[in-house]
Structures are given as C-alpha cells and as structure tokens.
Amino acid sequence: MVKRTEARKGTPAPDEVKALREALQATMASLTGEAQDICAHSLYTSRRAWMQWEHGDRAMHPAFWELATTKINKLIRKHSKADTSGL
C-alpha cells in the first residue's frame, strides 16, 4: 500500500495515532497487540484498521480521532489514578 503524504485538516498523522496507543500501552503495561485491540474496540473497529492508521496506510476520519483521544485518554487517566491510589 502507498503511505499518505499529505494530511487532511483534522486528520491525525500516523505518529500521533501510534503515540496515543503507546501512551495507553505504557499506562496499562500491556503488549502492543493488546493495546491495539483496546484502541480499536474503543472505536468499534478492528485491530487491522487501527494498525493501518498507525502505519499511514489508511486515513483516520477527524471524528474518529476526536473520539479515540477522548475515550483512550479517559482510560489512561483511570488507570493512572488506580496506580496512585494504592500508595
């Protein structure tokens, strides 16, 4: 597949999509595949679609990006609070 070179307004760059997943992965101490599954599930889509967004093979619609950042950042905050509440 050809990777995208020009970005549409509001469409995240592949590095942004990957960084969001990596932030979740670090917070939850999960494997890459597990984190991709959680990210994909949050958008009611497949891991393959998430992987294509990460690799730039597929453009993520700005509405999906907004939903992904909202839901995944909420999960990150939830797990961060759980880690600090046990201290």
C-alpha positions in Angstrom: 0.0 0.0 0.0 1.0 3.6 -0.6 1.5 5.7 2.5 -0.2 9.0 2.7 2.0 12.0 2.2 -0.5 14.9 2.6 -2.7 15.2 5.6 -6.3 16.4 5.6 -7.3 19.1 8.1 -8.1 17.4 11.4 -6.7 14.0 10.3 -4.0 12.7 12.6 -0.6 11.8 11.4 0.3 8.1 11.8 2.8 9.1 14.5 0.0 10.7 16.6 -2.1 7.6 16.3 0.8 5.4 17.4 1.7 7.8 20.2 -1.8 7.6 21.6 -1.7 3.8 21.6 1.8 3.8 23.2 0.6 6.1 26.0 -2.2 3.6 26.8 0.2 0.7 26.5 2.7 2.3 28.9 -0.1 3.1 31.4 -1.6 -0.3 31.4 1.7 -2.2 31.0 0.2 -4.2 28.1 1.6 -5.7 25.0 1.3 -3.9 21.6 -1.4 -6.2 20.3 -3.5 -5.9 23.5 -3.2 -2.1 23.4 -4.2 -2.0 19.7 -7.2 -4.2 20.5 -8.3 -1.8 23.2 -7.9 1.2 21.0 -9.7 -0.5 18.1 -12.5 -1.6 20.4 -13.0 1.9 21.7 -13.9 2.9 18.1 -15.9 -0.3 17.4 -13.4 -1.3 14.7 -10.8 -3.9 14.1 -7.2 -4.1 15.2 -6.3 -4.2 11.5 -7.9 -0.8 10.9 -6.0 0.6 13.9 -2.8 -0.8 12.5 -3.5 0.8 9.1 -4.0 4.1 10.8 -0.7 3.7 12.7 1.2 2.8 9.6 -0.4 5.6 7.4 -2.0 3.1 5.0 -5.4 4.5 5.9 -6.5 8.0 6.9 -8.4 8.3 10.1 -11.5 10.5 9.9 -11.2 13.5 12.2 -14.4 12.4 14.1 -12.8 9.0 14.9 -9.6 10.8 16.1 -11.6 13.0 18.4 -13.5 10.0 19.8 -10.3 8.0 20.1 -8.4 10.7 22.0 -11.4 11.3 24.3 -12.0 7.6 25.2 -8.4 6.5 25.3 -7.2 9.5 27.4 -10.1 8.7 29.8 -8.8 5.1 30.1 -5.3 6.4 30.7 -6.4 8.8 33.5 -8.5 6.0 35.0 -5.5 3.6 35.1 -3.2 6.3 36.3 -5.5 7.1 39.3 -5.7 3.4 40.1 -1.9 3.1 40.2 -1.5 6.1 42.5 -4.4 5.2 44.8 -2.7 2.2 46.1 0.2 4.2 47.6 
